[in-house]
Amino acid sequence: MGETMKKTINVAIIGCGRISDLHQLGYVGREDAKIVAVCDTNEKNAKAKAKAWQVPKVYKDYREVLKDPEIDLVELLVPHHLHCSMTVQALRAGKHVSVQKPMAMNLQEADEMVDVAEKSGLVFRVYENFVFYPPNVKAKEMLLAGEIGEPQMLRMHVSTGKSKTEWKVPLSAWSWRFNEQTSGGGELVFDHGYHLFSLAYDLMGPVKRVNAWIDKSMIRPTIYLDAPAVLMFQFQGKRKYGTMDFAHTPNLEMESIYYSDDDRTEIIGDKGILIINRCTAKTLDYPPLVLFRDGKTTEIPIDRYEWHDSFIDCTRHLIDVLTKGGNPNLDGKTARNVLEFSLGAHQSAKANHEIVINQKPVKR
């Protein structure tokens, strides 16, 4: 962790796709950090974002951003195969880095990113908003406070769907995600699944072993989604297990102003259960967070539970780290463990047998 920064943090957003609108929100109204540059190979997109966000500098070439002495932090919102090379270039250019998930294509890339970050003394983190989703944050607080006793089981679910109010993202903007050369793996388990792997790690700690079955569903001729899929895993902690499932349900209608994904998490302890509902979309008409204990079901009040709230808090967390010190959530080593968890599941599905991971906890 490098020295904290005393001045305003000047930020460059690299990649001006749809998700950049949510990354921008955390800087609104801040005096200690501001977006001063945007960059995209599609100059039209970059100029549109610059105009909407009142950003003075527009770049088409990432290398030019790295030459700009005014830039302190780069946010990399680019295809997965670019994460390693662009992170390494930015760190060597003296920039702090926040890179979108998943961290990298493989562990070799992850190790290189961590090594360069440590040698640079700069802040490097993987942008993971699910661990900042307010109902997830509150559930973790209650878990650590012993509200449900000793946790034994974690159940996580995600399925696709449709919505009349969802984001309209053209297939052309998604095409690279269905090419393993640029995405590193399937859109559901490897890409979106990184959120779930990160949250599982955040709630229950490092993983010991994993077993997985990953099927395929055709969504267009020659285009397949990595679902349905089922994963089961054992955490390092004594008698702690988890399951994760992914379903492709394109005709499941739900309410969403973002992606139509049904995300739910259940944490089962020896004296209670926590159920986290919603996230990107609203499906079951339940509160965002529910506690079952002592024979009673209780809604836990949550003031903020929209998906964009998790982005705002994730961005603000990094600003606090840069201005006040400390380590970012999902720093390089932690993110590497999450990636190892994910890759272990994929290796298990391909080999059709259990994969032992036996991770060591990251000292923070």
N, C-alpha and C positions, 0 to 999 in steps of 0.2 A: 504494500500500500504506500503510495507516494505521499508527498506533503500535501496538506489541504490547501485549497486555493482561496485566496482572500478577495479576489476581484470577481466581477460577473463572469460566469462561465459562458463562453461563446460556443454554440453548438452548430454542427452541420448535419442535416438529415440527408443520408445517402440512400436513394431509392424513394421515389414519390408515388408509389402505388396506393391502393385503397387504404391499407393499414396505417399509412403515415398520418392520416387524419387523427387517429387515436393517439399516436405518439406525440403529436403536437400539443394535445390538450394539457399535458402536465407542465408545460412552460407558460401557459396563459396566466398573466397577472404576476409572474415571478420577477423580482428585481435582481435575484442572485444568479439567474440563468436565462439565456434567451437564444432563439434560433436566429443565426445571422447568415446562414447559407443553406441552400438546397442543391442537390445534385441528382441528375438522372440522365441516362443515355437518351431518353426521350425528352428532348428539350421543351417540348410543348407541355408535358406534364410538370416539369420542374418550374416553368414560368407560371403555370396556373397555381401551383402551391405557393410560390413566392408572392404572388399577388394576393391570394386569399389570406395568407398569414402575415403579410406586410414584411417580408424578408428581403433584405437589400441585395444579396448576392445569389447568382444563379450559375451553376457549373454543369457542364456536360461530361467532363472528364474527371474521374475520381482523383487521379494523380495531381490535378491542379488544386483540389481541396487540401491535399496533404502539404502542399507548398505554401498554403496560406498561413502566415504566422498568427493571424487573429484567432484561428480555430483552436479550441482547447479539447473539445469532445466531439467524436463522430458517432452517430447512430447508424448502424449498418442494417438496412432493410432490403436485403438483396437475396437472390437465390442461394440455396444452401452450398452449392459447390464453390461459391465465392467467399464464404465466411472466413476460412482459414487464411487465404492469401491476402484479403483486404484487411483483416485484423492485424496480421503480422506487419504489413506495410504501414498501417496507421500507428502502431506502437513504435515502430522504428523511426517514424517521423515525429515522435514526441506527442502523440495525441492519446488521450484517454479513449477507451472503446466500450460501446454498448452494442452487442450484436444480437440480432434476432435468433430465436430458437429454430430448429435444433442447433446445438453448438457447432457441429462439424459433421463431415461425412463418415469419419472413422476415428478411432482412438489415436492413430498416428498424428492426424491433423490436430486433434485436441491437445495432445502432449506438446506439440510445437507451439500452439497458441499460449498455453500455460507457461512454457519455458521462456518465451519471448517476453511475456507480460511480467514475469518475476524479475527478469534481468533489466527490464526497462524502469521498474519502480512505479509504473503508471497503473491506473485503475482499469481493470478489465472485468466486465461482467456480461453474462448472457441475459438478455431481456426476457423475463418470465413473469407474465402478469397474473397467472392463475394463483400463485402463492400470495398475491396482494389483493385478490378478490375479497372484499370485506367479510362475507359470510365464511370464507375459508380461514381468514385471519382470526375471526371470533371463535370458530370451531377449534383452532389450534390453541388459542388462549384457554378455552374451557378444558381441552384435553390435558394441557400441561398443569392446569389447576386441579386435576383429579376429579372433574365433574362426572365422568363416566367410569371412574375407577381405572383399572389396568386395561389398556387397549389390547385386544387380541386379533381383531379382524378389520381389514379395510376393503370396502367394496366400491368399485368405480365403474361408471357406465357412460358411454357416449354413443349416440346414434344420429344419423343424418335425417334430414326432413325437408320440408318446403314451407314457405311463408309468403303471403301476399305483400308483406311490408319489409322483407329482408333486403339486404344489400344486393344489388344487381352487378355481379362481376362477370364479364365476358370470359368464355372458355379460353380465349387467347391469352388472357392474363394468368391463367392457371396451367397452361400447357406444360410449362417446365416442371411443374410438380408431379406430373405423371411420367417423367423421364428419369430413371434412376441415375443417369449420368449427371444430372443437374440437381436432383432432389435428394438422392442418397437412399430413398426408400419410399414406401407408400404414403399417400396423402393422409390416411386416417391414423394408422398405428405409429409410423415413424415421425410424421410431421405434426399433426394435431396431438398425437399421443405423447409427445414430449411434455406437453402441459400436464398430463396425468402422471407421467413418470416423475416429473418435478414435484408435483403436489404430494404424491405418495412418499417420496424421499423426505420432503419437508415435514410431513406429519408423523412419519414412523421411523425415519432414519435409513441407514444403508441396507442394501439387500444382500442376501446370502446366496440364493439360488432362484432360478426362474424356469418355468415350463410354459410353452405357448403353442397355440394352433392358430394359424392365420390363413384364411381362405381368400377367394377373390370374387368380386362381383363386376360384371361388365356394365359400364354406364354409357359407353358409346362404342361402336366398332373399333377394336384394337386398344381401347382405353379401359383399364380395370382399376377398381378400388380395392384396397387391402382389407376387406371385411366380407362376412362376419369373422370375428376373431375373439379368442378367449385366452387370457393369460392368468397364471397363478404363480405366486412367488412367496418366499419366506424372507422376513427381515432378520437382521442380525440380532435384534432383541429377543429375549426368551419368549417362546410361544406367541410370536407375532407373525401373522400371515396376511396375504392380500389377494384379491382377484380384480381383474380388469376386463371389461368386454366392450367390443365395438360392433355396431350393427349398421348395415346399409338399408335404410328405410325411406326411400325417396318419396313415398306417397304419404308419409306421416306429416300432417299439417300442424304447424305450431306458430306461436306468436313470437316474432323477432324483428328487431330493427337493425340487426347485424347478420351474422351467419345463422342458418337454421341447424343448430346442433343442440341435441338434448344431453346436457351434462348433469350427472348426479353422483354424489359421494355419500357413503355411509360408513361411520366409524363405530365399531361395536366394542364396548368395554364390559368388564365383569359386573358392572352395576348400572349401566346406562347405554344409550345409543344416541348418536348425533347424525342427523340427516341434512345434507347440504343440497338444496334444490336450486334450479335455475343456473344462470351464468350468461351464456351467449343468447339463450332463448328461454321462453316460458312454455312449459309443456304441462305437467301435472299441476293442478291448481292448489299447490301447497305453499306455505311460507318459505322464504329463502333459507331459513335455518330452524330446525326443530330438535328439541331434546325429549327423549323418553327416559324417565327415571322414576323409581318408586311407584310404578304402575300408572304414571300420568304422562300425557303428551303435552308439551309446552312449547309455544312459539317463542323463539328468542328474538327480541327486537333488533332489527338491523336497519339503520337509517339509509344506507347506501348499498345498493345491490345490483346496479346496472353494470354491464360488462366494461363500459368505458371507465368506471370508477377504478377498476383494477389497473388500467393503463396509467391513469393520473397518479395513483399512489406508487406504482412501480417507478415512474419517472422521478417523482419527488424524492423517493428513497435514494436514488443515485445522486441527485443534487445535494441532499443532506450529507452523503458520504464524501462527496468532493469538497464541500464547504466546511464540514464539521469533523471529518475523519471517520475511521472505522472501516469495516469490510462490507462490500455489497452482498446482498442476498443473491445466491447463484453466482458466486465468484468462479474463476476458472476451474479450480480443483473440484468444487461441488458440481459444477456443470459437467465436468468430465465423468464424475461418478454417475450422474443421471444418464449421460450418453451410453456409458457402459451397461447400465441397466436395460436401456432400450435395445442396444445391439445384442445383448444376451438373449432377449426375448425373440428377436429376429433369427438369431443363430439356432435357438431351440426349435423354432417352427420349421426351419430348413432341414435340420438334422433329425428332427422327430425324437428328441430326447432332452432331458433336463440339462441345463447349463449352470454350473457353479460359478458364482461371481466372487463371493466372499470379500466384499468391499471393506475398506477401513474408513472409519469416520474422519471427516475433515475437521482439523482443529481450527477454530475461528477466534 
